[in-house]
């Protein structure tokens, strides 16, 4: 097969489209021919070496975590799937023509329903990691419940959109902290209020809240520690600030997503039905992965998806 290989930590130009051995499914695993793989911030953080203390790599390695594709072969003891099924899910090494995934970490791509066409496969490749990270940081990390108020950072990104959608489904009031240019977008997405995250005067007016669901980190996260009520939760998908120890009355935790096929399907159906929009900025070939990651690092509202 062909795959995007990384031979050493460094800039995006280190990504190379090269030959690699075909993976083989073991017990409980599925071999999938990849249609699309989403590019996520974790990808360039791993590539650059920023995560090597927590996620050391053995080179050469293949990056990528979410994907869509077609089942090619089943390992022993796999049930509920068959060759030819359209699937999406999470695995390692998804920037490749073939990927082996744990059968418990994939789901069938939503088909036609209620007059809506089936979820398109390129779009499906952008759903899995956003669906789990977004919903879980809100509902499991921040433990948001109906009637509570939660501050959400990064609300207009793919993960933030899912977090906001999950919160509104659960009856949670959301205050979105976003860039000034994204305030209107956050309100359209359902935020009850939206604040310019760079406006210290507005942040100062913000009262205490039940929880913070942080997708951004950095200085903003540090400022928000003081906005959590005693006994409240500060949950971060990018690592709780070291300064959290100065706020002993709150629960500060780093939260890492876990695969959840039910979430893939639930939020995939919402995307199919037009209830949840996960913008795709551009679709590029896997052979263009270096250029695609460099573009992704520059930021924007839309996600970049690689196709095999």
Backbone as CSV, one residue per row, in Angstrom:
resi,resn,N_x,N_y,N_z,CA_x,CA_y,CA_z,C_x,C_y,C_z
1,UNK,0.838,-1.192,0.000,0.000,0.000,0.000,0.877,1.247,0.000
2,UNK,0.252,2.374,-0.241,0.897,3.667,-0.087,0.410,4.284,1.231
3,UNK,1.296,5.036,1.863,0.937,5.694,3.119,1.776,6.951,3.279
4,UNK,1.316,7.826,4.150,2.065,9.040,4.477,2.979,8.702,5.651
5,UNK,4.278,8.634,5.390,5.233,8.233,6.414,5.960,9.438,7.004
6,UNK,6.201,9.354,8.295,6.997,10.352,9.007,8.226,9.641,9.554
7,UNK,9.412,10.097,9.139,10.657,9.443,9.539,11.331,10.112,10.728
8,UNK,10.951,11.347,11.027,11.507,12.053,12.177,10.607,13.230,12.526
9,UNK,10.665,13.673,13.777,9.897,14.840,14.188,10.347,16.066,13.404
10,UNK,9.400,16.972,13.192,9.775,18.197,12.502,8.608,18.832,11.778
11,UNK,8.900,19.661,10.773,7.861,20.393,10.045,7.042,19.491,9.137
12,UNK,5.992,20.068,8.575,5.086,19.301,7.714,5.796,18.691,6.514
13,UNK,6.853,19.337,6.045,7.558,18.828,4.864,8.191,17.462,5.113
14,UNK,8.250,17.028,6.374,8.792,15.704,6.688,7.840,14.572,6.328
15,UNK,6.598,14.892,6.002,5.616,13.869,5.625,5.837,13.457,4.179
16,UNK,5.930,12.140,3.950,6.232,11.637,2.606,5.256,10.527,2.212
17,UNK,4.792,10.584,0.981,3.884,9.570,0.423,4.745,8.451,-0.139
18,UNK,4.768,7.302,0.547,5.704,6.234,0.206,5.037,4.864,0.300
19,UNK,5.750,3.857,-0.179,5.291,2.482,-0.036,5.439,2.046,1.419
20,UNK,4.493,1.240,1.867,4.526,0.700,3.229,3.898,-0.689,3.207
21,UNK,4.253,-1.555,4.155,3.671,-2.901,4.184,2.161,-2.852,4.415
22,UNK,1.439,-3.752,3.753,0.003,-3.854,3.999,-0.233,-4.391,5.413
23,UNK,-1.084,-3.745,6.197,-1.392,-4.271,7.534,-2.324,-5.476,7.430
24,UNK,-2.299,-6.329,8.433,-3.156,-7.516,8.458,-3.992,-7.504,9.735
25,UNK,-5.294,-7.788,9.616,-6.143,-7.755,10.813,-5.914,-8.958,11.714
26,UNK,-5.835,-8.700,13.008,-5.740,-9.766,13.981,-7.104,-10.045,14.589
27,UNK,-7.118,-10.781,15.667,-8.377,-11.111,16.331,-9.089,-9.839,16.777
28,UNK,-10.377,-9.735,16.440,-11.167,-8.578,16.835,-10.909,-7.335,16.012
29,UNK,-10.169,-7.491,14.924,-9.816,-6.337,14.096,-10.406,-6.440,12.690
30,UNK,-10.440,-5.292,12.022,-11.007,-5.193,10.677,-10.015,-4.464,9.777
31,UNK,-9.824,-4.977,8.577,-9.003,-4.288,7.579,-9.920,-3.423,6.730
32,UNK,-9.596,-2.134,6.639,-10.429,-1.174,5.922,-9.616,-0.500,4.824
33,UNK,-10.207,-0.430,3.632,-9.618,0.404,2.577,-10.098,1.823,2.822
34,UNK,-9.169,2.701,3.099,-9.503,4.059,3.524,-10.014,4.895,2.357
35,UNK,-11.126,5.559,2.588,-11.623,6.550,1.629,-11.136,7.939,2.022
36,UNK,-11.287,8.275,3.303,-10.904,9.614,3.760,-10.399,9.555,5.194
37,UNK,-9.504,10.479,5.505,-8.984,10.620,6.868,-8.933,12.097,7.209
38,UNK,-9.530,12.465,8.320,-9.520,13.865,8.725,-8.181,14.274,9.313
39,UNK,-7.800,15.525,9.082,-6.614,16.092,9.726,-7.066,16.803,10.994
40,UNK,-6.407,16.477,12.101,-6.751,17.049,13.397,-5.520,17.682,14.042
41,UNK,-5.717,18.646,14.945,-4.569,19.288,15.594,-3.596,18.308,16.241
42,UNK,-4.121,17.196,16.785,-3.230,16.225,17.405,-2.209,15.702,16.405
43,UNK,-2.568,15.656,15.122,-1.663,15.123,14.110,-0.394,15.957,13.999
44,UNK,-0.555,17.287,13.892,0.667,18.090,13.751,1.392,18.265,15.075
45,UNK,0.691,18.108,16.176,1.381,18.149,17.471,2.276,16.922,17.630
46,UNK,1.788,15.760,17.205,2.607,14.546,17.230,3.760,14.681,16.247
47,UNK,3.483,15.133,15.041,4.506,15.271,13.992,5.652,16.182,14.413
48,UNK,5.310,17.282,15.067,6.322,18.272,15.440,7.196,17.822,16.604
49,UNK,6.720,16.833,17.354,7.433,16.397,18.545,6.897,17.013,19.818
50,UNK,5.879,17.855,19.698,5.320,18.528,20.873,4.697,17.538,21.859
51,UNK,4.318,16.357,21.365,3.661,15.365,22.220,4.569,14.184,22.552
52,UNK,5.861,14.287,22.236,6.715,13.099,22.351,6.881,12.602,23.783
53,UNK,6.685,13.489,24.763,6.773,13.054,26.156,5.601,12.153,26.521
54,UNK,4.450,12.423,25.908,3.234,11.674,26.228,2.910,10.609,25.183
55,UNK,3.290,10.862,23.929,2.980,9.943,22.837,4.227,9.722,21.986
56,UNK,5.258,9.072,22.547,6.489,8.856,21.780,6.233,7.985,20.559
57,UNK,6.914,8.294,19.470,6.716,7.578,18.215,7.925,6.712,17.872
58,UNK,7.662,5.571,17.246,8.722,4.754,16.666,8.708,4.999,15.165
59,UNK,9.835,5.411,14.625,9.894,5.783,13.210,10.364,4.623,12.341
60,UNK,9.899,4.602,11.078,8.893,5.511,10.513,7.502,5.208,11.073
61,UNK,6.678,6.219,11.128,5.316,6.046,11.622,4.329,6.681,10.658
62,UNK,3.079,6.310,10.804,1.991,6.861,9.995,1.057,7.598,10.945
63,UNK,0.761,8.838,10.642,-0.116,9.642,11.487,-1.587,9.399,11.143
64,UNK,-2.472,10.079,11.864,-3.902,10.011,11.572,-4.662,9.157,12.561
65,UNK,-5.896,9.607,12.886,-6.702,8.898,13.875,-8.116,8.580,13.413
66,UNK,-8.756,9.459,12.653,-10.114,9.102,12.218,-10.140,8.833,10.722
67,UNK,-11.161,8.095,10.303,-11.195,7.635,8.915,-12.596,7.188,8.533
68,UNK,-12.804,7.090,7.229,-13.957,6.378,6.671,-13.416,5.464,5.588
69,UNK,-14.144,4.399,5.304,-13.676,3.487,4.270,-14.582,2.280,4.134
70,UNK,-14.087,1.282,3.430,-14.855,0.073,3.136,-14.142,-1.145,3.699
71,UNK,-14.883,-1.998,4.389,-14.299,-3.199,4.984,-13.767,-4.123,3.892
72,UNK,-12.498,-4.519,4.039,-11.851,-5.420,3.080,-11.704,-6.840,3.613
73,UNK,-11.491,-6.965,4.919,-11.308,-8.289,5.520,-11.600,-8.207,7.012
74,UNK,-12.003,-9.350,7.574,-12.336,-9.430,8.997,-11.372,-10.360,9.710
75,UNK,-10.906,-9.949,10.882,-10.127,-10.836,11.718,-11.034,-11.815,12.438
76,UNK,-10.440,-12.749,13.157,-11.222,-13.726,13.914,-12.083,-13.034,14.968
77,UNK,-13.229,-13.631,15.231,-14.148,-13.205,16.292,-14.745,-11.817,16.069
78,UNK,-14.793,-11.367,14.826,-15.469,-10.107,14.515,-16.888,-10.423,14.078
79,UNK,-17.858,-9.808,14.717,-19.260,-10.012,14.360,-19.912,-8.668,14.068
80,UNK,-21.023,-8.718,13.338,-21.784,-7.504,13.072,-21.272,-6.681,11.908
81,UNK,-20.208,-7.133,11.272,-19.654,-6.443,10.109,-19.392,-7.451,9.014
82,UNK,-19.362,-6.965,7.772,-19.054,-7.843,6.650,-18.232,-7.082,5.623
83,UNK,-17.554,-7.838,4.780,-16.770,-7.229,3.704,-17.690,-6.377,2.833
84,UNK,-17.264,-5.176,2.529,-18.058,-4.263,1.711,-18.805,-3.209,2.504
85,UNK,-18.903,-3.390,3.828,-19.594,-2.391,4.648,-18.874,-1.044,4.593
86,UNK,-19.671,0.026,4.544,-19.122,1.384,4.652,-19.010,1.716,6.134
87,UNK,-17.798,2.013,6.586,-17.587,2.232,8.011,-16.811,3.527,8.256
88,UNK,-16.885,3.998,9.497,-16.038,5.104,9.935,-15.691,4.876,11.390
89,UNK,-14.590,5.462,11.828,-14.186,5.224,13.200,-12.827,5.785,13.515
90,UNK,-12.243,5.249,14.590,-10.950,5.715,15.078,-9.945,4.578,15.101
91,UNK,-8.732,4.901,14.739,-7.620,3.968,14.792,-6.339,4.781,14.734
92,UNK,-5.220,4.132,14.854,-3.947,4.789,14.583,-3.609,4.597,13.107
93,UNK,-2.723,5.435,12.594,-2.123,5.239,11.267,-3.134,5.301,10.118
94,UNK,-4.006,6.307,10.141,-5.070,6.366,9.129,-4.693,7.137,7.864
95,UNK,-3.521,7.787,7.830,-3.063,8.450,6.600,-2.488,7.383,5.669
96,UNK,-3.319,6.479,5.215,-2.846,5.350,4.419,-3.983,4.794,3.572
97,UNK,-3.618,3.999,2.573,-4.639,3.375,1.731,-5.381,2.277,2.478
98,UNK,-4.705,1.648,3.442,-5.309,0.584,4.244,-5.046,0.850,5.719
99,UNK,-6.006,0.492,6.552,-5.816,0.628,7.990,-6.470,-0.558,8.690
100,UNK,-5.853,-1.007,9.764,-6.455,-2.027,10.620,-7.025,-1.322,11.841
101,UNK,-8.297,-1.585,12.122,-8.967,-0.935,13.248,-9.597,-1.978,14.151
102,UNK,-9.654,-1.684,15.426,-10.389,-2.516,16.368,-11.865,-2.460,15.988
103,UNK,-12.495,-3.613,15.872,-13.904,-3.646,15.463,-14.797,-2.892,16.442
104,UNK,-14.349,-2.751,17.687,-15.139,-2.038,18.695,-14.994,-0.529,18.582
105,UNK,-14.152,-0.068,17.644,-13.913,1.369,17.497,-14.387,1.894,16.148
106,UNK,-15.269,1.130,15.488,-15.823,1.580,14.212,-17.329,1.354,14.197
107,UNK,-17.982,1.992,13.251,-19.436,1.867,13.110,-19.804,1.974,11.641
108,UNK,-20.997,1.515,11.317,-21.513,1.645,9.958,-21.862,3.109,9.693
109,UNK,-21.427,3.626,8.560,-21.750,5.000,8.172,-23.261,5.121,7.975
110,UNK,-23.904,6.139,8.548,-25.355,6.293,8.400,-25.797,6.307,6.944
111,UNK,-26.808,5.495,6.649,-27.335,5.421,5.294,-28.496,6.370,5.088
112,UNK,-29.243,6.165,4.017,-30.398,7.012,3.721,-31.447,6.856,4.821
113,UNK,-32.110,7.960,5.144,-33.178,7.914,6.151,-33.997,9.186,6.082
114,UNK,-35.302,9.029,6.176,-36.185,10.189,6.228,-36.046,11.128,5.051
115,UNK,-35.752,10.569,3.901,-35.586,11.403,2.714,-34.217,12.040,2.598
116,UNK,-33.352,11.806,3.573,-31.996,12.341,3.536,-31.060,11.312,2.914
117,UNK,-30.162,11.750,2.019,-29.209,10.800,1.438,-28.221,10.308,2.487
118,UNK,-27.584,9.188,2.197,-26.589,8.637,3.113,-25.472,9.651,3.354
119,UNK,-24.869,9.563,4.521,-23.740,10.435,4.835,-22.622,10.169,3.841
120,UNK,-22.156,11.222,3.205,-21.120,11.087,2.174,-19.807,10.656,2.833
121,UNK,-19.043,9.796,2.153,-17.882,9.173,2.772,-16.764,10.158,3.109
122,UNK,-16.573,11.171,2.297,-15.538,12.154,2.619,-15.906,12.909,3.884
123,UNK,-17.163,13.288,3.995,-17.637,13.949,5.211,-17.516,13.017,6.410
124,UNK,-17.846,11.748,6.210,-17.778,10.769,7.297,-16.372,10.671,7.878
125,UNK,-15.363,10.860,7.035,-13.989,10.784,7.510,-13.609,11.887,8.476
126,UNK,-14.428,12.934,8.536,-14.154,14.067,9.428,-14.964,14.006,10.717
127,UNK,-15.789,12.980,10.881,-16.725,12.927,12.010,-16.176,12.265,13.276
128,UNK,-15.490,11.115,13.200,-15.261,10.331,14.422,-14.555,11.049,15.568
129,UNK,-13.379,11.617,15.342,-12.642,12.225,16.447,-13.354,13.453,16.990
130,UNK,-13.945,14.238,16.108,-14.705,15.409,16.565,-15.905,14.981,17.399
131,UNK,-16.560,13.890,16.998,-17.775,13.461,17.700,-17.473,12.985,19.112
132,UNK,-16.407,12.218,19.267,-16.097,11.723,20.609,-15.481,12.813,21.483
133,UNK,-14.516,13.535,20.948,-13.861,14.569,21.755,-14.859,15.642,22.173
134,UNK,-15.675,16.093,21.226,-16.624,17.159,21.524,-17.691,16.761,22.520
135,UNK,-18.319,15.627,22.290,-19.399,15.213,23.192,-18.867,14.815,24.560
136,UNK,-17.730,14.141,24.586,-17.215,13.647,25.863,-16.612,14.749,26.731
137,UNK,-15.960,15.750,26.132,-15.423,16.841,26.949,-16.563,17.577,27.645
138,UNK,-17.711,17.654,26.988,-18.859,18.352,27.568,-19.604,17.481,28.573
139,UNK,-19.948,16.261,28.178,-20.834,15.433,28.995,-20.105,14.575,30.023
140,UNK,-18.877,14.174,29.732,-18.113,13.345,30.666,-17.029,14.149,31.382
141,UNK,-16.328,15.000,30.630,-15.276,15.806,31.240,-15.842,16.888,32.136
142,UNK,-16.625,17.788,31.559,-17.255,18.867,32.335,-18.464,18.379,33.122
143,UNK,-18.927,17.172,32.818,-20.084,16.565,33.491,-21.299,17.491,33.458
144,UNK,-21.483,18.153,32.310,-22.563,19.137,32.169,-23.931,18.472,32.243
145,UNK,-24.835,19.115,32.969,-26.190,18.589,33.146,-27.215,19.673,32.837
146,UNK,-28.424,19.245,32.577,-29.504,20.178,32.253,-29.604,21.276,33.305
147,UNK,-29.725,22.511,32.817,-29.868,23.650,33.708,-28.563,24.284,34.142
148,UNK,-27.442,23.619,33.906,-26.148,24.177,34.288,-25.628,25.129,33.208
149,UNK,-24.665,25.954,33.598,-24.019,26.871,32.664,-22.555,26.481,32.513
150,UNK,-22.146,26.317,31.262,-20.777,25.895,30.960,-20.137,26.882,29.994
151,UNK,-18.907,27.262,30.268,-18.118,28.047,29.317,-17.412,27.073,28.384
152,UNK,-17.510,27.328,27.085,-16.883,26.483,26.073,-15.924,27.323,25.245
153,UNK,-14.659,26.937,25.206,-13.703,27.616,24.335,-13.592,26.854,23.016
154,UNK,-13.225,27.574,21.958,-13.083,26.920,20.656,-14.391,26.401,20.102
155,UNK,-15.479,27.113,20.354,-16.818,26.602,20.044,-17.125,26.491,18.563
156,UNK,-16.391,27.184,17.699,-16.728,27.151,16.274,-15.865,26.188,15.470
157,UNK,-14.903,25.535,16.113,-14.157,24.483,15.442,-14.984,23.211,15.380
158,UNK,-14.489,22.196,14.701,-15.257,20.956,14.554,-15.578,20.325,15.903
159,UNK,-14.588,20.219,16.768,-14.815,19.627,18.088,-15.762,20.499,18.901
160,UNK,-15.558,21.804,18.846,-16.417,22.725,19.578,-17.858,22.667,19.133
161,UNK,-18.077,22.503,17.841,-19.444,22.412,17.320,-20.160,21.191,17.886
162,UNK,-19.443,20.071,17.970,-20.061,18.877,18.551,-20.320,19.088,20.038
163,UNK,-19.365,19.689,20.734,-19.552,19.954,22.162,-20.771,20.840,22.397
164,UNK,-20.922,21.861,21.574,-22.067,22.768,21.698,-23.366,22.042,21.376
165,UNK,-23.359,21.232,20.330,-24.547,20.468,19.945,-24.947,19.507,21.073
166,UNK,-23.954,18.817,21.640,-24.234,17.872,22.723,-24.796,18.596,23.943
167,UNK,-24.247,19.771,24.225,-24.723,20.551,25.371,-26.171,20.971,25.196
168,UNK,-26.509,21.446,24.007,-27.881,21.905,23.774,-28.860,20.734,23.822
169,UNK,-28.452,19.576,23.320,-29.310,18.387,23.427,-29.576,18.043,24.894
170,UNK,-28.586,18.310,25.745,-28.702,17.953,27.161,-29.340,19.053,28.001
171,UNK,-29.719,20.173,27.381,-30.347,21.255,28.126,-29.379,22.107,28.919
172,UNK,-28.142,22.190,28.448,-27.097,22.957,29.128,-26.983,24.343,28.499
173,UNK,-26.846,25.364,29.334,-26.606,26.721,28.840,-25.120,26.867,28.534
174,UNK,-24.802,27.394,27.348,-23.408,27.504,26.918,-23.022,28.955,26.665
175,UNK,-21.917,29.355,27.275,-21.292,30.639,26.971,-20.051,30.327,26.146
176,UNK,-20.063,30.726,24.887,-18.956,30.422,23.980,-17.913,31.529,24.031
177,UNK,-16.655,31.139,24.190,-15.546,32.084,24.117,-14.808,31.832,22.810
178,UNK,-14.894,32.800,21.916,-14.346,32.638,20.568,-13.666,33.932,20.134
179,UNK,-13.009,33.883,18.992,-12.455,35.097,18.412,-13.603,36.023,18.023
180,UNK,-13.326,37.324,18.025,-14.374,38.313,17.737,-15.080,38.019,16.425
181,UNK,-14.331,37.606,15.408,-14.918,37.360,14.095,-15.852,36.156,14.084
182,UNK,-15.783,35.319,15.124,-16.597,34.100,15.167,-17.788,34.193,16.120
183,UNK,-18.015,35.368,16.701,-19.115,35.516,17.664,-20.467,35.219,17.023
184,UNK,-20.738,35.804,15.872,-22.028,35.568,15.215,-22.208,34.093,14.883
185,UNK,-21.138,33.450,14.441,-21.209,32.027,14.098,-21.544,31.201,15.331
186,UNK,-20.932,31.511,16.455,-21.200,30.770,17.690,-22.660,30.898,18.108
187,UNK,-23.211,32.080,17.956,-24.622,32.290,18.305,-25.539,31.524,17.355
188,UNK,-25.193,31.495,16.074,-25.984,30.738,15.101,-25.968,29.250,15.424
189,UNK,-24.859,28.786,15.972,-24.723,27.368,16.304,-25.493,26.984,17.564
190,UNK,-25.997,27.982,18.287,-26.824,27.684,19.451,-26.289,28.136,20.786
191,UNK,-25.130,28.798,20.801,-24.619,29.301,22.077,-25.602,30.310,22.666
192,UNK,-25.784,30.267,23.964,-26.690,31.204,24.625,-26.074,32.590,24.721
193,UNK,-24.765,32.643,24.735,-24.030,33.906,24.716,-22.662,33.623,24.116
194,UNK,-22.050,34.651,23.547,-20.721,34.500,22.959,-19.891,35.723,23.307
195,UNK,-18.654,35.487,23.715,-17.767,36.551,24.172,-16.460,36.482,23.394
196,UNK,-15.925,37.647,23.068,-14.613,37.740,22.432,-13.563,37.258,23.436
197,UNK,-12.897,36.172,23.113,-11.953,35.574,24.059,-10.735,36.449,24.330
198,UNK,-10.501,37.454,23.486,-9.347,38.335,23.688,-9.711,39.619,24.433
199,UNK,-10.976,39.774,24.778,-11.456,40.994,25.431,-11.452,40.803,26.949
200,UNK,-10.392,41.259,27.590,-10.263,41.062,29.034,-11.374,41.754,29.817
201,UNK,-11.847,42.886,29.306,-12.919,43.607,30.001,-14.190,42.776,30.034
202,UNK,-14.508,42.131,28.917,-15.700,41.281,28.867,-15.520,40.033,29.727
203,UNK,-14.322,39.475,29.711,-14.060,38.296,30.536,-14.202,38.637,32.016
204,UNK,-13.800,39.847,32.368,-13.891,40.266,33.769,-15.337,40.319,34.245
205,UNK,-16.251,40.596,33.316,-17.673,40.681,33.661,-18.316,39.301,33.816
206,UNK,-17.641,38.291,33.311,-18.195,36.941,33.351,-18.252,36.444,34.792
207,UNK,-19.432,36.040,35.223,-19.573,35.521,36.578,-19.069,34.092,36.670
208,UNK,-19.287,33.467,37.818,-18.861,32.080,37.966,-19.844,31.150,37.261
209,UNK,-19.331,30.027,36.809,-20.126,29.051,36.063,-19.942,27.673,36.686
210,UNK,-20.802,26.762,36.276,-20.730,25.404,36.817,-19.498,24.658,36.331
211,UNK,-19.108,24.935,35.092,-17.969,24.205,34.533,-17.397,24.950,33.337
212,UNK,-16.169,24.593,33.007,-15.516,25.054,31.781,-15.115,23.827,30.978
213,UNK,-15.443,23.831,29.686,-14.981,22.807,28.754,-13.984,23.495,27.831
214,UNK,-12.713,23.219,28.038,-11.646,23.955,27.354,-11.039,23.145,26.215
215,UNK,-11.075,23.736,25.022,-10.491,23.101,23.843,-9.290,23.873,23.316
216,UNK,-8.895,24.924,24.018,-7.876,25.845,23.511,-6.602,25.845,24.343
217,UNK,-6.746,25.891,25.665,-5.581,25.952,26.532,-4.941,27.329,26.548
218,UNK,-3.681,27.403,26.986,-2.939,28.652,26.971,-3.407,29.656,28.008
219,UNK,-3.071,30.933,27.790,-3.410,31.986,28.755,-4.909,32.101,29.033
220,UNK,-5.731,31.836,28.008,-7.177,31.921,28.215,-7.632,30.909,29.253
221,UNK,-7.104,29.706,29.169,-7.479,28.666,30.127,-7.125,29.085,31.548
222,UNK,-5.967,29.689,31.709,-5.540,30.137,33.039,-6.523,31.170,33.592
223,UNK,-6.952,32.092,32.751,-7.904,33.122,33.180,-9.237,32.510,33.603
224,UNK,-9.616,31.423,32.955,-10.930,30.838,33.222,-10.982,29.999,34.493
225,UNK,-9.840,29.645,35.033,-9.838,28.859,36.269,-10.606,29.567,37.380
226,UNK,-10.488,30.880,37.424,-11.149,31.645,38.488,-12.641,31.830,38.246
227,UNK,-13.121,31.407,37.076,-14.538,31.571,36.748,-15.373,30.345,37.114
228,UNK,-14.719,29.298,37.589,-15.435,28.074,37.968,-15.858,28.183,39.430
229,UNK,-17.110,27.908,39.692,-17.624,28.014,41.062,-16.974,26.956,41.952
230,UNK,-16.941,27.158,43.260,-16.416,26.130,44.160,-17.136,24.798,43.941
231,UNK,-16.356,23.752,43.786,-16.928,22.441,43.529,-17.205,22.181,42.068
232,UNK,-17.007,23.205,41.229,-17.224,23.053,39.794,-16.043,22.391,39.107
233,UNK,-16.185,22.213,37.801,-15.203,21.438,37.042,-14.570,22.277,35.942
234,UNK,-13.258,22.163,35.824,-12.525,22.697,34.677,-11.969,21.491,33.933
235,UNK,-12.534,21.194,32.761,-12.110,20.034,31.977,-11.426,20.509,30.706
236,UNK,-10.235,20.001,30.451,-9.475,20.428,29.283,-9.137,19.255,28.384
237,UNK,-9.324,19.457,27.093,-8.939,18.446,26.112,-7.486,18.605,25.697
238,UNK,-6.840,19.687,26.164,-5.449,19.952,25.763,-4.512,20.007,26.969
239,UNK,-4.992,19.600,28.119,-4.173,19.589,29.319,-4.521,20.719,30.264
240,UNK,-4.936,20.383,31.474,-5.293,21.405,32.461,-4.066,22.244,32.808
241,UNK,-4.221,23.555,32.967,-3.077,24.420,33.271,-2.422,24.052,34.601
242,UNK,-1.116,24.245,34.675,-0.400,23.991,35.927,-0.929,24.886,37.041
243,UNK,-1.435,26.056,36.655,-1.963,27.010,37.639,-3.217,26.503,38.342
244,UNK,-3.767,25.383,37.870,-4.980,24.839,38.493,-4.758,24.526,39.971
245,UNK,-3.506,24.224,40.329,-3.224,23.902,41.736,-3.436,25.104,42.654
246,UNK,-3.502,26.292,42.052,-3.759,27.500,42.836,-5.249,27.702,43.094
247,UNK,-6.068,26.794,42.572,-7.526,26.884,42.723,-8.040,25.576,43.330
248,UNK,-7.745,25.342,44.598,-8.065,24.051,45.223,-9.551,23.781,45.409
249,UNK,-10.389,24.795,45.216,-11.828,24.572,45.432,-12.527,24.011,44.198
250,UNK,-11.804,23.883,43.076,-12.417,23.345,41.861,-11.761,22.023,41.483
251,UNK,-12.436,21.287,40.638,-11.891,20.042,40.096,-11.348,20.348,38.704
252,UNK,-10.037,20.276,38.551,-9.411,20.526,37.250,-8.861,19.213,36.716
253,UNK,-9.205,18.896,35.481,-8.755,17.619,34.939,-8.485,17.709,33.446
254,UNK,-7.520,16.916,33.029,-7.255,16.750,31.604,-8.101,15.583,31.129
255,UNK,-8.725,15.753,29.983,-9.659,14.729,29.511,-9.235,14.235,28.137
256,UNK,-9.188,12.936,27.983,-8.845,12.332,26.697,-10.021,11.501,26.211
257,UNK,-10.371,11.672,24.953,-11.520,10.959,24.402,-11.270,9.462,24.328
258,UNK,-12.344,8.706,24.206,-12.255,7.269,23.971,-13.226,6.910,22.853
259,UNK,-12.903,5.920,22.034,-13.778,5.556,20.916,-15.175,5.183,21.391
260,UNK,-16.171,5.631,20.655,-17.564,5.349,21.003,-18.380,5.270,19.714
261,UNK,-18.566,4.063,19.179,-19.317,3.920,17.928,-20.710,4.534,17.972
262,UNK,-21.353,4.500,19.143,-22.684,5.115,19.239,-22.600,6.617,18.991
263,UNK,-21.527,7.243,19.462,-21.337,8.679,19.217,-21.059,8.938,17.744
264,UNK,-20.253,8.076,17.114,-19.998,8.244,15.674,-21.323,8.307,14.919
265,UNK,-22.196,7.338,15.228,-23.469,7.239,14.509,-24.395,8.402,14.865
266,UNK,-24.499,8.717,16.147,-25.418,9.781,16.577,-25.072,11.111,15.916
267,UNK,-23.811,11.492,15.995,-23.425,12.784,15.430,-23.266,12.698,13.914
268,UNK,-22.956,11.512,13.407,-22.950,11.324,11.956,-24.337,11.497,11.370
269,UNK,-25.348,10.976,12.065,-26.731,11.167,11.618,-27.126,12.640,11.687
270,UNK,-26.664,13.327,12.724,-26.974,14.758,12.846,-26.367,15.543,11.686
271,UNK,-25.160,15.157,11.278,-24.531,15.801,10.117,-25.317,15.474,8.853
272,UNK,-25.659,14.207,8.685,-26.443,13.793,7.516,-27.747,14.566,7.422
273,UNK,-28.398,14.758,8.554,-29.716,15.399,8.580,-29.649,16.921,8.555
274,UNK,-28.438,17.471,8.550,-28.290,18.924,8.497,-28.472,19.621,9.830
275,UNK,-28.555,18.856,10.916,-28.720,19.451,12.244,-27.386,19.922,12.825
276,UNK,-26.323,19.301,12.387,-24.970,19.614,12.843,-24.097,19.798,11.614
277,UNK,-23.412,20.919,11.543,-22.558,21.207,10.389,-21.098,21.184,10.825
278,UNK,-20.322,20.306,10.206,-18.878,20.255,10.428,-18.213,20.679,9.123
279,UNK,-17.894,21.956,8.987,-17.398,22.469,7.706,-16.095,21.795,7.278
280,UNK,-16.030,21.464,6.001,-14.788,20.962,5.418,-14.220,22.066,4.540
281,UNK,-13.055,22.552,4.923,-12.428,23.663,4.211,-11.926,23.226,2.843
282,UNK,-11.306,22.039,2.819,-10.814,21.525,1.542,-10.573,20.026,1.639
283,UNK,-10.610,19.381,0.489,-10.323,17.957,0.376,-9.071,17.818,-0.471
284,UNK,-8.088,17.093,0.042,-6.814,16.956,-0.648,-6.402,15.492,-0.693
285,UNK,-5.561,15.160,-1.648,-5.044,13.802,-1.763,-4.049,13.520,-0.643
286,UNK,-3.974,12.262,-0.233,-2.989,11.899,0.782,-1.566,12.204,0.337
287,UNK,-1.332,12.180,-0.951,0.000,12.523,-1.453,0.339,13.986,-1.183
288,UNK,-0.673,14.780,-0.835,-0.482,16.200,-0.517,-0.548,16.449,0.990
289,UNK,-0.299,15.415,1.780,-0.461,15.529,3.230,0.416,16.614,3.841
290,UNK,1.623,16.781,3.332,2.514,17.810,3.882,1.899,19.193,3.717
291,UNK,1.422,19.473,2.522,0.784,20.766,2.255,-0.490,20.914,3.081
292,UNK,-1.244,19.818,3.202,-2.511,19.863,3.931,-2.289,20.151,5.414
293,UNK,-1.308,19.488,6.014,-1.050,19.747,7.434,-0.554,21.167,7.659
294,UNK,0.292,21.652,6.772,0.781,23.030,6.901,-0.382,24.010,6.860
295,UNK,-1.353,23.742,5.980,-2.533,24.603,5.888,-3.387,24.492,7.144
296,UNK,-3.528,23.277,7.660,-4.327,23.067,8.860,-3.773,23.811,10.064
297,UNK,-2.463,23.872,10.165,-1.833,24.556,11.295,-2.124,26.052,11.303
298,UNK,-2.450,26.604,10.142,-2.740,28.038,10.057,-4.117,28.369,10.619
299,UNK,-4.963,27.354,10.778,-6.269,27.544,11.402,-7.345,27.962,10.428
300,UNK,-8.581,28.015,10.927,-9.745,28.347,10.110,-10.962,27.625,10.648
301,UNK,-12.128,27.924,10.090,-13.366,27.300,10.562,-13.529,25.879,10.049
302,UNK,-12.949,25.581,8.896,-13.188,24.295,8.271,-12.075,23.295,8.490
303,UNK,-12.444,22.021,8.370,-11.494,20.934,8.527,-10.922,20.552,7.168
304,UNK,-9.725,19.999,7.168,-9.109,19.488,5.950,-9.176,17.968,5.999
305,UNK,-9.598,17.379,4.892,-9.747,15.933,4.811,-8.862,15.397,3.695
306,UNK,-8.159,14.306,3.987,-7.326,13.638,2.993,-8.080,12.458,2.404
307,UNK,-7.963,12.269,1.098,-8.574,11.106,0.457,-7.493,10.230,-0.155
308,UNK,-7.701,8.917,-0.057,-6.714,7.965,-0.563,-6.905,7.735,-2.053
